[in-house]
Amino acid sequence: MLYFDNAATSHPKPEVTWKAMEHYLKHVGCNPGRGGYAGSIEAGKIIFAARERLKTLFNAPSEKQVIFTPNVTYALNFAIKGLLSPGDHVILSSMEHNSVVRPLRFMEKHCGVELSIVPCDRTGRLSPDDVRRVLRKNTKMVVLTHASNVTGTILPVEEIAAAVRETEAFFVLDTAQTAGVLSIDFQALGLDFLAFTGHKALYGPPGTGGFVVSERAAEGLIPLVQGGTGSKSDQEEQPDFLPDKFEAGTVNTVGIAGLGAGVQFVLDTGLAKIREHERNLTELFLTGIKEIPGVRVYGPEQMDERVATVSLTLNGADLGEVAARLEAEYGIMVRSGLHCSPLAHKTIGTFPTGTLRFSFGYFNTEEEVQTAVKALHTLARQYC
């Protein structure tokens, strides 16, 4: 089986990930922060180690500012629903995932938040000047995907961050497609909120994710969930210090054990090596399918402007059928459809049918990519 759906979740995970999870379940198994005995203390050390590694990866100011959630969607909901108030203005791009769009539409409908969706071009590129033009006095937040999960397009985060820093707005960055692949410096960018997922290029298990939050955002951010933290148990109100302010209830210790190991794998391997390998695979694939009749590829041609995600259409073909045939006849797993990003498909002109998406990861090989290219050549002759 050849797996090319790493934009949805990475597969396989490195051995260190599942071994760390097994170690916790077999040899620790206790609740962190809920006891003074050795097992609870050891579980707490596992959580702390994962925070420290994420702090290093993202250059966060403090490990306390690394907050764990079940996934990146929860993290984005924390930012959107915890920072915005009636009358606030929010800027987003037309390439955003529904994890951004849906909570913002909820806030628009129920809380009177006003949205400005800045259009990207047909390749998914966003102009920083277009963002600057819609900034207002009441702009409370700019929320942006770092890279599209449809076209792989990398958005100009540095330039937009510089524009946002000239205002009082919060800058929220969705790194679901880039954490573990691209270098992201929380402090250098001046971010207020960096939302990350654990189960993609950080090589953790599903059910892990979180956010890094600035001090000013943490102060104003309303916690969406309250409950036991193992700290200040004599008080009936949620603690106001980090990370406890935003982490109520028992955390996913076994998942975070795997996530911490996955992040260490990224740190040990090196972002540059991971990025270069995925870039080479993407270039090999794009070169190989370039001359296939009827195939149209979406996103930038320049490798520096995209991550290892490629969307395409095939004239005359039902893409769901093509995806099914790729698996049945060649053992190739890809995703077809809208990829939870209808705005992006409207932007690139593939709504409502969507695209066929290939997304490569660090554990894919050149031979696997060449197999996919040959399969597409064969199928295209049958449809075009």
Secondary structure, DSSP 8 states (H G I E B T S, - for coil): -EE-BTTT--SS--HHHHHHHHHIIIII---TTS-SSHHHHHHHHHHHHHHHHHHHHHT-S-GGGEEEESSHHHHHHHHHHHH--TT-EEEEETT--HHHHHHHHHHHHHH--EEEEE---TT----HHHHHHH--TTEEEEEEESB-TTT-BB--HHHHHHHHHTSS-EEEEE-TTTBTTB---HHHHT-SEEEEESSSTT---TT-EEEEE-HHHHHH---S-----SSSTT-SS---STTGGG--S---HHHHHHHHHHHHHHHHH-HHHHHHHHHHHHHHHHHHHTT-TTEEEES-SSGGGB-SEEEEEETT--HHHHHHHHHHHH-EE-EEE-TT-HHHHHHHT-TTT-EEEEE--TT--HHHHHHHHHHHHHHHHHH-
